């Protein structure tokens, strides 16, 4: 049976006026020749070519001898495909999150195009050359809220340094570096200062790379340690204590058990209560209740917590420590009250008697605790206490870059991140220009969408 191929259409496009201006001085030159070329365009389940007619011109000035031809809008010079094909490829990679192989397969299935990996890479390079990152930078600086979140993300053998504005929900800048060390972080933050960024509050996750650099670059800015990361590190010490006590309880249950000689008596012997090993297993399954906030517990979880403490009374000290930690970072309290609670916590002999809690109390040293409660003495700091905004943007970028992208070199990774940032900045600018005085609604799938002036907490 004979197979019928797709119908091929040709659309004439003429771009050959009698005169054309010189690209340098603007003086008109006469046409001396007419040329033709065929360019493939996009059409669903069709093969469509553009028959482009363009002219070659003789210059009448001293700038050049021949004026290069001007292709029609949407067609690049010496291109095999018009810009509609390029934009369709970019939309599927950047907007839809499709991998390179699936983009090529989809373009072949829907538009009968036989694209290559090199053409897809050229589309990305073509889009990067069209960007005006300086204009984006000026717009971000004009809309900067004064609060800056800084974090780092490991992408294979490279590290992504990222800064975001959590209140206006904007990525500010990024840098892809070879290693996560102080010189790279200092260069990254120094570039932000050179651009004119002057934050009032800088929120970090407590990394050792940040404090000295921030104090030198922005001495007047308040440094807020992420409360979420602080509590996470302290809760890890509490859970380590739970594991140690639970293992000791399990060993006590196995101690002294000897196998009885002879045959077992007939009939089932009724056992009184749970064994120590079963109680230890119950504590292990519900260990998360030791660090969970009481107001978020269900009625059954409160019963399970009381059962755990009856099985292992040493857990009461750990639970008391967690309750006092929550009071330590309460909103609305005065700074003097927070310091009083801090003093009572670090001198408590019951907490100092537990090795893991003693390590946790060392993490609450006075020089760090000042940065943990910076939100109490500043209304600007009260708006954002965590670094969750930049963490969420990091997760989104890592998902897009690792799961959807193909090329893994530094150049191609930077190219892809620049295109993602450009798409997000353009979307945000369109929303700001449309409703400059109204909050925008959240759109699912963004890098971190939310209304300007409102903090998003992951």
C-alpha positions in Angstrom: 0.0 0.0 0.0 1.4 3.4 -1.0 2.0 5.8 1.8 0.9 9.4 1.1 3.3 12.0 2.5 2.2 15.3 4.1 1.1 18.1 2.0 3.8 20.8 1.5 2.8 24.4 1.4 4.8 27.4 0.4 4.0 31.0 1.6 5.6 33.8 -0.3 7.3 36.6 1.8 8.8 39.6 0.0 11.2 41.9 1.8 13.1 43.6 -1.1 12.3 47.4 -1.3 14.1 49.5 -3.9 16.2 51.3 -1.3 17.5 50.3 2.1 19.3 52.5 4.8 22.9 52.0 5.8 23.0 50.5 9.3 25.6 53.0 10.4 24.7 56.4 8.9 21.2 55.7 7.6 21.9 56.9 4.0 19.7 55.0 1.5 21.3 52.7 -1.0 20.0 51.3 -4.2 19.0 47.6 -4.8 21.4 45.8 -7.0 20.3 42.1 -6.7 17.3 40.0 -5.5 17.8 36.6 -3.7 15.5 33.9 -2.5 15.6 31.4 0.4 13.3 28.9 1.9 12.7 28.9 5.7 10.7 26.3 7.6 7.9 27.6 9.8 5.5 26.0 12.3 2.1 24.5 11.4 0.2 21.7 13.1 0.5 18.4 11.2 1.7 20.3 8.1 4.9 21.1 6.3 5.0 24.8 5.6 7.9 26.8 4.1 8.4 30.5 3.8 9.7 31.6 0.3 11.6 34.7 1.4 12.6 37.2 -1.2 15.2 39.7 0.0 17.4 42.3 -1.7 21.1 43.1 -1.8 22.0 46.8 -1.8 24.9 48.9 -2.9 25.9 51.6 -0.4 26.2 55.2 -1.4 28.3 56.2 1.6 31.8 55.6 2.8 30.7 53.3 5.7 30.6 50.1 3.7 30.4 48.9 0.1 27.4 46.6 0.4 24.4 47.0 2.7 23.5 43.6 4.2 20.0 42.5 3.5 17.3 42.9 6.1 15.2 39.7 6.5 11.5 40.1 7.3 10.4 40.2 11.0 10.6 36.8 12.6 13.3 35.4 10.4 17.0 35.4 11.3 19.8 35.7 8.7 20.9 32.4 7.2 18.3 30.5 9.3 16.7 27.3 8.4 13.7 27.8 10.8 11.9 31.0 11.6 11.4 32.4 15.2 8.1 30.7 15.7 9.9 27.3 15.8 12.5 28.7 18.2 9.8 30.1 20.5 7.9 26.8 20.5 11.0 25.0 21.6 11.7 27.5 24.4 8.2 27.3 25.6 8.3 23.6 25.9 11.6 23.6 27.8 11.1 26.6 30.1 7.4 26.8 30.6 6.3 23.2 30.3 9.5 21.7 31.8 9.9 19.0 29.1 13.3 17.5 28.6 15.3 18.0 25.4 14.7 14.5 24.0 10.9 14.8 24.6 10.9 18.3 23.0 12.5 16.9 19.9 10.0 14.1 19.8 7.0 16.4 20.4 8.0 18.8 17.7 8.4 15.9 15.3 5.0 14.5 16.2 3.0 17.7 16.2 4.7 19.8 13.5 6.6 17.2 11.5 10.0 18.9 12.3 13.2 16.9 12.4 15.2 18.9 15.0 18.6 18.1 16.4 20.2 18.7 19.8 22.4 21.3 18.3 19.4 23.3 17.2 17.8 23.2 20.6 21.1 24.5 22.1 21.2 27.2 19.5 17.6 28.3 20.5 18.7 28.7 24.1 21.8 30.7 23.0 19.6 32.8 20.7 17.3 33.7 23.6 20.1 34.6 25.9 21.6 37.0 23.4 18.3 38.8 23.3 18.0 39.4 27.0 18.6 42.7 28.7 19.7 41.7 32.2 20.7 45.2 33.1 17.1 46.3 32.7 15.9 43.4 34.9 18.5 44.4 37.5 17.4 48.0 37.6 13.8 46.9 38.0 14.6 44.5 40.9 16.5 47.3 42.7 13.6 49.7 42.2 11.2 47.2 43.8 13.5 45.9 46.5 11.8 45.7 49.9 14.9 45.9 52.1 14.9 42.2 53.2 17.4 39.8 51.6 17.5 36.0 52.0 20.8 34.3 51.1 21.5 30.6 50.7 23.6 28.2 48.8 22.6 25.1 46.8 24.8 22.2 45.6 24.3 21.2 41.9 26.5 18.3 41.4 30.1 19.5 41.5 29.0 23.2 41.4 27.4 25.4 44.0 24.6 27.9 43.3 24.6 31.1 45.4 21.2 32.6 45.5 19.7 35.8 46.9 15.9 36.5 47.0 13.5 39.2 48.2 10.9 37.3 50.3 8.5 40.2 50.8 8.1 41.0 47.1 8.7 37.4 46.1 11.5 38.1 43.7 14.8 36.3 42.9 17.5 39.1 43.2 20.6 37.5 41.8 22.5 34.2 41.6 26.1 33.0 40.9 27.3 29.5 40.0 30.7 28.9 41.6 33.1 26.0 41.7 33.2 25.6 45.5 31.2 26.9 48.5 33.8 28.9 50.4 34.2 32.4 51.8 36.0 34.0 48.8 33.1 33.1 46.4 30.5 34.2 48.9 32.3 37.5 49.5 32.5 38.1 45.8 28.8 37.3 45.3 27.6 39.7 48.1 30.1 42.4 47.1 28.7 42.4 43.5 25.2 42.9 45.1 26.5 45.9 47.0 28.2 47.3 43.8 24.9 47.1 42.0 23.4 49.4 44.6 21.7 46.8 46.9 21.5 48.1 50.5 19.3 45.7 52.6 18.0 46.5 56.1 17.7 42.9 57.0 19.7 39.8 55.8 18.3 36.4 56.7 20.6 33.4 56.5 20.5 29.8 57.7 23.4 30.1 60.1 26.2 29.2 57.8 29.8 30.0 58.9 30.4 31.8 55.6 28.0 34.7 56.2 28.5 36.6 59.5 31.9 38.3 59.0 31.2 39.1 55.3 27.8 40.7 56.2 29.3 42.7 59.0 31.9 44.2 56.6 29.7 44.9 53.6 26.5 46.1 55.3 27.4 47.1 58.9 24.0 48.8 59.5 21.9 45.8 58.3 20.4 43.4 60.9 21.5 39.8 60.6 18.6 37.4 61.3 19.3 33.7 61.7 16.6 31.5 60.3 14.4 30.4 63.2 13.3 27.3 61.3 16.9 26.1 60.9 17.8 27.0 64.5 14.9 24.9 65.8 15.7 22.1 63.4 19.3 21.8 64.6 18.2 21.9 68.3 15.5 19.3 67.7 18.1 17.0 66.1 20.0 17.0 69.4 16.8 16.1 71.3 16.0 13.2 68.9 19.6 11.9 69.4 18.9 11.8 73.1 15.6 10.0 72.5 17.5 7.4 70.4 20.1 6.9 73.1 17.6 6.5 75.9 15.4 4.2 73.8 18.3 1.9 72.9 19.2 1.7 76.6 15.7 0.8 77.4 15.7 -2.0 74.8 18.9 -3.4 76.3 17.4 -3.4 79.7 14.5 -5.5 78.3 16.9 -8.1 77.0 19.1 -8.3 80.1 18.8 -11.4 82.3 16.5 -13.3 79.9 17.6 -17.0 79.9 16.1 -19.8 78.0 14.2 -22.2 80.2 15.1 -25.9 79.9 12.6 -28.6 79.2 9.4 -28.5 77.4 7.1 -25.6 77.4 3.9 -26.1 79.4 0.8 -26.9 77.4 -1.8 -24.2 76.9 -1.3 -20.5 76.4 0.2 -18.5 79.3 -1.5 -15.1 79.7 1.0 -12.3 79.7 0.6 -9.3 82.0 1.1 -6.1 80.0 3.7 -5.2 77.4 7.3 -6.3 77.5 10.1 -3.7 77.8 11.1 -4.4 74.2 7.5 -3.7 73.0 7.5 -0.4 75.0 10.8 0.5 73.4 9.3 -0.1 70.0 6.4 2.1 70.8 8.7 4.9 71.8 10.7 4.5 68.6 7.5 4.7 66.4 6.2 7.9 68.1 9.5 9.7 68.8 8.5 12.6 66.6 5.9 13.6 69.2 8.8 14.7 71.5 9.6 17.7 69.2 6.1 18.4 67.8 4.3 21.5 68.9 1.6 20.8 71.4 -1.0 23.0 69.7 -0.7 21.0 66.5 -1.2 17.6 68.2 -4.4 15.6 67.9 -6.1 14.1 70.8 -4.7 10.6 70.1 -1.1 12.1 69.8 -1.5 13.7 73.2 -2.4 10.3 74.6 0.5 8.6 72.8 2.9 11.2 74.2 1.7 10.6 77.8 2.1 6.8 77.2 5.7 7.3 76.0 6.5 9.3 79.1 5.0 6.6 81.3 7.1 4.0 79.6 10.3 6.1 79.7 10.2 8.8 82.4 13.5 10.4 81.1 11.5 11.7 78.1 9.8 14.3 80.4 13.0 16.3 80.6 13.3 16.3 76.8 9.7 17.4 76.3 10.2 20.2 78.9 13.2 21.4 77.0 11.3 21.5 73.7 8.4 23.4 75.3 10.8 26.0 76.6 12.5 26.3 73.2 9.1 27.2 71.7 8.6 29.9 74.3 12.1 31.2 73.6 11.1 32.2 70.0 7.5 33.4 70.6 6.3 36.4 68.6 5.1 39.4 70.6 7.4 38.9 73.6 9.8 41.6 74.6 13.6 41.2 74.1 14.1 41.4 77.9 11.7 38.5 78.4 13.5 36.4 75.7 16.8 37.0 77.4 15.3 36.0 80.8 14.0 32.8 79.3 17.4 32.2 77.7 19.2 32.6 81.0 16.8 30.2 82.8 17.2 27.7 80.1 21.1 27.6 79.9 21.5 27.2 83.7 18.9 24.5 84.2 20.8 21.6 85.8 18.3 19.0 84.6 19.1 20.0 81.0 22.8 20.2 81.6 22.7 16.6 82.9 21.7 15.3 79.5 24.8 15.2 77.1 22.7 16.0 74.0 20.9 18.9 75.6 24.2 20.3 76.9 25.4 20.4 73.3 22.1 22.1 72.3 22.6 24.7 74.9 26.1 25.5 73.6 24.4 26.2 70.3 22.4 28.9 72.0 25.5 31.0 72.9 24.9 34.7 73.6 26.6 35.9 70.4 24.4 33.7 68.3 21.2 34.2 70.3 21.3 38.0 69.5 20.9 37.1 65.8 18.2 34.5 66.5 15.9 37.1 68.2 16.7 40.0 65.9 13.0 40.0 64.9 12.0 41.1 68.4 13.6 44.5 68.4 12.9 45.5 64.8 9.6 45.8 63.0 11.3 45.1 59.7 12.7 41.8 61.0 9.3 40.7 62.3 8.0 40.4 58.7 10.5 37.5 57.9 12.0 35.2 60.5 12.9 32.3 58.3 14.9 31.6 55.2 12.2 29.4 53.7 11.6 31.6 50.7 15.1 31.2 49.2 15.0 27.5 50.2 11.8 27.0 48.2 13.3 28.8 45.1 16.4 26.6 45.5 14.3 23.4 45.4 12.4 24.6 42.3 15.6 25.5 40.5 17.2 22.2 41.4 14.1 20.3 40.2 14.1 22.1 36.9 17.8 21.9 36.3 18.4 18.3 37.3 15.2 16.5 36.2 14.4 18.4 33.0 17.7 19.6 31.6 20.3 17.7 29.6 23.5 19.6 29.4 25.6 19.6 32.6 28.5 21.9 31.9 28.9 25.2 33.7 28.1 27.3 30.7 24.9 25.5 29.8 23.8 25.5 33.5 24.3 29.2 33.8 22.4 29.7 30.5 19.5 27.7 31.7 19.3 29.5 35.0 19.4 32.8 33.3 16.5 31.9 31.1 14.5 30.6 34.0 15.1 33.9 35.9 14.2 35.9 32.9 10.9 34.1 32.5 10.0 34.7 36.1 11.1 38.4 36.1 9.0 39.0 33.0 5.9 37.4 34.6 6.4 39.5 37.7 6.8 42.7 35.8 3.7 42.1 33.8 1.7 41.6 37.1 3.2 44.7 38.7 2.5 46.8 35.6 -1.0 45.6 35.4 -2.0 46.1 39.1 0.7 48.3 40.6 -1.3 49.0 43.8 -3.0 45.6 44.3 -1.6 42.3 45.6 -1.2 39.6 43.0 -2.7 36.2 43.3 -0.5 33.2 43.7 0.1 31.1 40.6 1.0 27.4 41.1 4.2 26.3 39.6 6.1 29.6 39.9 9.5 29.8 41.6 7.8 31.2 44.6 4.7 33.2 43.7 2.8 35.3 46.2 1.5 38.8 46.8 4.0 41.6 47.2 4.5 42.7 50.7 3.5 39.3 52.1 5.9 36.7 53.4 5.5 33.2 52.1 6.4 30.4 54.6 7.1 26.9 53.2 
